[in-house]
Amino acid sequence: MKIRIAIIALFTLTVTNAFGMNSSLTEPQLDTLNIKCNILNQPTNSSPVFLYKEKWWKKALKIVGKDLAGGLAGFVTGSVTPGLGNGVGLIVGGAASSIQAAGGVLNPGSDSGNSVKNTNNKYDFAGELHIKILTIGLDEKNEKSLRPKGQLNHTAFLQFARELLIHNDVYTEKDLSTYGIKELSNDLQFVLETDNLSLVELSEKLSKAGRITDRESAILELYFSEMNTINSINSFKQFVKFSIELENVISDSNFPESSKQLLLSMCATTRHDLNFWIQNGHLLK
């Protein structure tokens, strides 16, 4: 995949279409972003190593889609006001969707996440914790207790995820009280009911339903469209560069913190999740 200069033009066009003609919106216009990203046409010199030569990649991408759909659902759970999301739900809902979709993976091992970290993204921990839950939860011993008879045990998984989040000093017991069995079950049901939608379509659906803002949807639609073009190791690396550039722009913007939390957490989860399955997807049955 080549990261094209046209991406910036598309981003600006998306911004204009989504917000330039809507005077009723009170949030800062999307074009207030200082787009300094140097997302250039810089193909690598090395020969591409295509992921699609491996049969597992299509299934891995499907699982990634489930992860991100669960994360989106988790973020908007319990939020009747657009933009006021749930960071706990984003992490837990996404990881639950992944483990439910990826049943049968044994001892996946490390995610090798150092190559995809973005220290400028203050929500990068969302992606890292997502992977920690997967790495431990998909271990053969834990997988059997979390997915007895092939079905995710919601109570056992929620307890496991909560203990991990507290152990990593990210959330407190009070924070975790906002996301319970009901919310987890609703998230997983949402992922099941929207299985036929792409992430781009899902972002649009959530926007139309008033669960995320038009601006958030516009950025996510662009982001997931770029993700869908990944077909090689090289294109994955280019996507990571694109993601980090975009994240840095969002971080420097005057977006409300709720929007930054959603967008930066989703980008972090995407980077780490794709990397995890590239490293471990060959274990998929």
C-alpha positions as CSV (number, residue, x, y, z in Angstrom):
1,M,0.0,0.0,0.0
2,K,1.2,3.4,-0.8
3,I,0.2,6.2,1.5
4,R,-1.0,8.8,-1.0
5,I,-0.9,12.6,-0.8
6,A,-4.5,12.2,-2.0
7,I,-5.4,11.0,1.6
8,I,-5.0,14.6,2.8
9,A,-7.2,15.8,0.0
10,L,-9.8,13.1,0.9
11,F,-9.6,14.0,4.5
12,T,-10.2,17.7,3.8
13,L,-13.1,16.8,1.4
14,T,-14.6,14.6,4.0
15,V,-14.4,17.4,6.5
16,T,-16.0,19.9,4.2
17,N,-18.8,17.5,3.2
18,A,-19.5,16.5,6.8
19,F,-19.4,19.9,8.5
20,G,-18.9,22.8,6.1
21,M,-22.6,23.0,5.2
22,N,-24.1,22.3,8.7
23,S,-24.4,25.5,10.6
24,S,-26.3,23.8,13.4
25,L,-23.2,22.0,14.7
26,T,-21.7,23.7,17.7
27,E,-18.5,21.7,17.9
28,P,-15.3,23.3,16.3
29,Q,-15.3,22.6,12.6
30,L,-13.2,19.7,11.5
31,D,-11.0,21.9,9.3
32,T,-9.6,23.5,12.5
33,L,-7.2,20.6,12.5
34,N,-3.7,21.8,11.6
35,I,-3.0,19.2,9.0
36,K,0.7,19.0,9.1
37,C,1.0,15.3,8.3
38,N,3.6,14.5,5.7
39,I,1.8,11.5,4.4
40,L,3.8,11.2,1.3
41,N,4.0,8.7,-1.6
42,Q,7.0,6.8,-0.3
43,P,7.0,3.2,-1.5
44,T,9.5,0.9,0.1
45,N,12.4,-0.5,-1.8
46,S,12.0,-4.0,-0.5
47,S,9.9,-6.6,-2.2
48,P,6.4,-6.8,-0.7
49,V,5.6,-9.8,1.5
50,F,1.9,-10.4,0.9
51,L,-0.2,-11.4,3.8
52,Y,-2.8,-13.0,1.6
53,K,-0.4,-15.8,0.9
54,E,-1.3,-17.0,4.3
55,K,-4.9,-18.4,4.6
56,W,-5.3,-17.0,8.1
57,W,-5.1,-13.3,7.1
58,K,-8.7,-13.0,6.0
59,K,-9.9,-14.6,9.2
60,A,-7.5,-12.4,11.2
61,L,-9.0,-9.3,9.5
62,K,-12.5,-10.4,10.4
63,I,-11.5,-10.8,14.0
64,V,-9.9,-7.3,14.0
65,G,-13.2,-6.0,12.7
66,K,-15.0,-7.7,15.6
67,D,-12.5,-6.2,18.0
68,L,-13.0,-2.7,16.7
69,A,-16.8,-3.0,16.5
70,G,-16.9,-4.2,20.1
71,G,-14.7,-1.3,21.1
72,L,-16.9,1.2,19.4
73,A,-20.0,-0.4,21.0
74,G,-18.2,-0.4,24.4
75,F,-17.4,3.3,24.1
76,V,-20.9,4.4,23.4
77,T,-22.5,2.0,26.0
78,G,-24.6,3.9,28.5
79,S,-23.9,7.2,26.8
80,V,-27.0,9.1,25.7
81,T,-25.0,12.2,24.9
82,P,-22.9,12.0,21.7
83,G,-19.2,12.1,22.5
84,L,-19.5,11.1,26.2
85,G,-18.0,7.6,26.0
86,N,-16.7,4.8,28.2
87,G,-13.0,4.1,28.0
88,V,-13.4,0.9,30.1
89,G,-16.1,-0.3,27.7
90,L,-13.9,0.3,24.7
91,I,-11.1,-1.9,26.0
92,V,-13.2,-4.6,27.6
93,G,-15.9,-4.7,24.9
94,G,-13.3,-4.9,22.1
95,A,-11.3,-7.7,23.8
96,A,-14.4,-9.7,24.6
97,S,-15.5,-9.5,21.0
98,S,-12.0,-10.7,19.9
99,I,-11.9,-13.7,22.3
100,Q,-15.4,-14.7,21.3
101,A,-14.5,-14.5,17.6
102,A,-11.1,-16.1,17.9
103,G,-11.9,-19.1,20.0
104,G,-9.5,-22.0,19.7
105,V,-6.3,-20.0,19.5
106,L,-3.8,-21.5,22.0
107,N,-0.8,-19.9,23.5
108,P,-0.6,-16.9,21.2
109,G,2.5,-15.5,23.0
110,S,3.8,-11.9,22.7
111,D,2.3,-9.2,20.6
112,S,5.7,-7.6,19.7
113,G,4.0,-4.3,20.3
114,N,7.2,-2.1,20.5
115,S,7.1,-1.6,16.7
116,V,3.6,0.0,16.7
117,K,3.7,2.2,19.8
118,N,2.9,5.9,19.6
119,T,4.2,7.6,22.7
120,N,2.6,10.9,21.6
121,N,-0.8,9.2,21.9
122,K,-1.8,9.5,25.5
123,Y,-4.5,6.8,25.0
124,D,-2.0,4.3,23.6
125,F,-2.5,2.3,26.7
126,A,-6.0,1.3,25.4
127,G,-4.3,-0.7,22.6
128,E,-1.7,-2.1,24.9
129,L,-4.2,-3.3,27.4
130,H,-6.4,-4.7,24.7
131,I,-3.5,-6.9,23.7
132,K,-2.7,-7.9,27.2
133,I,-6.2,-9.2,27.7
134,L,-6.0,-11.1,24.4
135,T,-2.5,-12.6,25.2
136,I,-3.5,-13.8,28.6
137,G,-7.1,-14.6,27.8
138,L,-6.3,-16.8,24.8
139,D,-3.7,-18.8,26.7
140,E,-4.8,-22.5,26.6
141,K,-5.6,-22.6,30.3
142,N,-7.4,-19.3,30.5
143,E,-9.2,-19.8,27.2
144,K,-10.9,-23.0,28.6
145,S,-12.2,-21.2,31.7
146,L,-13.3,-18.0,29.8
147,R,-14.9,-20.0,26.9
148,P,-16.3,-23.2,28.3
149,K,-17.9,-25.2,25.6
150,G,-16.8,-22.6,23.0
151,Q,-19.0,-19.8,24.4
152,L,-17.7,-16.7,26.2
153,N,-18.6,-16.8,29.9
154,H,-19.5,-13.1,30.5
155,T,-19.1,-13.2,34.2
156,A,-15.7,-14.9,34.2
157,F,-14.4,-12.7,31.4
158,L,-15.5,-9.4,33.1
159,Q,-13.9,-10.4,36.4
160,F,-10.7,-11.4,34.5
161,A,-10.6,-8.1,32.6
162,R,-11.4,-5.9,35.6
163,E,-8.6,-7.6,37.6
164,L,-6.1,-7.0,34.8
165,L,-7.1,-3.3,34.4
166,I,-6.8,-2.7,38.1
167,H,-3.5,-4.6,38.3
168,N,-2.1,-2.3,35.6
169,D,-3.1,0.8,37.6
170,V,-5.2,2.3,34.7
171,Y,-8.6,2.1,36.2
172,T,-10.1,2.0,39.7
173,E,-12.9,-0.1,41.1
174,K,-15.1,3.1,40.8
175,D,-14.2,3.5,37.1
176,L,-15.0,-0.1,36.4
177,S,-18.4,0.2,38.0
178,T,-19.7,2.0,34.9
179,Y,-19.3,-1.2,32.8
180,G,-21.0,-4.4,33.9
181,I,-22.5,-7.6,32.7
182,K,-25.4,-5.8,31.1
183,E,-23.2,-3.5,29.1
184,L,-20.9,-6.3,28.1
185,S,-23.8,-8.4,26.9
186,N,-25.2,-5.5,25.0
187,D,-21.9,-4.8,23.3
188,L,-21.5,-8.4,22.1
189,Q,-25.1,-8.5,20.9
190,F,-24.5,-5.3,19.0
191,V,-21.5,-6.8,17.3
192,L,-23.6,-9.9,16.4
193,E,-26.4,-7.7,15.0
194,T,-24.1,-5.6,12.9
195,D,-22.0,-8.5,11.6
196,N,-23.0,-7.7,8.0
197,L,-21.7,-4.1,8.2
198,S,-18.1,-3.0,7.5
199,L,-16.4,-0.7,10.0
200,V,-17.0,2.2,7.6
201,E,-20.7,1.4,7.5
202,L,-20.8,0.9,11.3
203,S,-19.2,4.3,11.9
204,E,-21.8,5.9,9.7
205,K,-24.6,4.0,11.5
206,L,-23.5,5.1,14.9
207,S,-23.3,8.7,13.7
208,K,-26.9,8.6,12.2
209,A,-28.0,7.2,15.5
210,G,-26.4,10.1,17.4
211,R,-24.0,7.8,19.3
212,I,-20.9,9.4,17.9
213,T,-20.6,12.8,16.2
214,D,-20.5,13.4,12.4
215,R,-16.9,14.5,12.8
216,E,-15.8,11.4,14.7
217,S,-17.6,9.3,12.1
218,A,-15.9,11.1,9.2
219,I,-12.4,10.5,10.7
220,L,-13.2,6.8,11.5
221,E,-14.6,6.2,8.0
222,L,-11.4,7.5,6.5
223,Y,-9.2,5.6,8.9
224,F,-11.0,2.2,8.4
225,S,-11.0,2.8,4.6
226,E,-7.2,3.0,4.7
227,M,-7.0,-0.1,7.0
228,N,-9.0,-2.1,4.5
229,T,-6.3,-1.6,1.9
230,I,-3.6,-3.5,3.8
231,N,-2.5,-6.6,1.8
232,S,1.2,-6.9,2.7
233,I,3.7,-6.5,5.5
234,N,4.9,-3.3,3.7
235,S,1.4,-1.9,3.5
236,F,0.8,-2.6,7.1
237,K,4.0,-0.6,8.0
238,Q,2.8,2.2,5.9
239,F,-0.6,2.1,7.6
240,V,1.1,2.4,11.0
241,K,2.9,5.5,9.8
242,F,-0.3,7.0,8.5
243,S,-2.1,6.2,11.8
244,I,0.6,7.8,13.9
245,E,0.6,10.9,11.7
246,L,-3.1,11.3,12.0
247,E,-3.1,10.6,15.8
248,N,-0.5,13.3,16.3
249,V,-2.7,15.8,14.4
250,I,-5.7,14.8,16.5
251,S,-3.7,15.1,19.7
252,D,-2.7,18.7,18.7
253,S,-6.2,19.7,17.7
254,N,-8.8,21.6,19.8
255,F,-11.2,18.7,19.7
256,P,-13.1,18.0,22.9
257,E,-11.4,15.5,25.1
258,S,-14.2,13.0,24.6
259,S,-13.5,13.0,20.9
260,K,-9.8,12.6,21.4
261,Q,-10.4,9.7,23.7
262,L,-12.6,7.8,21.2
263,L,-10.4,8.5,18.1
264,L,-7.0,8.0,19.7
265,S,-8.1,4.9,21.6
266,M,-9.6,3.4,18.4
267,C,-6.4,4.2,16.5
268,A,-4.2,2.7,19.2
269,T,-6.4,-0.5,19.4
270,T,-6.2,-0.9,15.6
271,R,-2.4,-0.6,15.5
272,H,-1.8,-3.0,18.3
273,D,-4.5,-5.4,17.2
274,L,-3.4,-5.7,13.6
275,N,0.2,-6.2,14.8
276,F,-1.0,-8.9,17.3
277,W,-2.7,-10.9,14.6
278,I,0.1,-10.5,12.1
279,Q,2.4,-11.9,14.7
280,N,0.0,-14.7,15.9
281,G,-2.6,-15.1,13.2
282,H,-1.0,-18.3,11.9
283,L,-2.3,-20.0,15.0
284,L,-5.9,-19.4,13.8
285,K,-7.7,-22.6,12.9
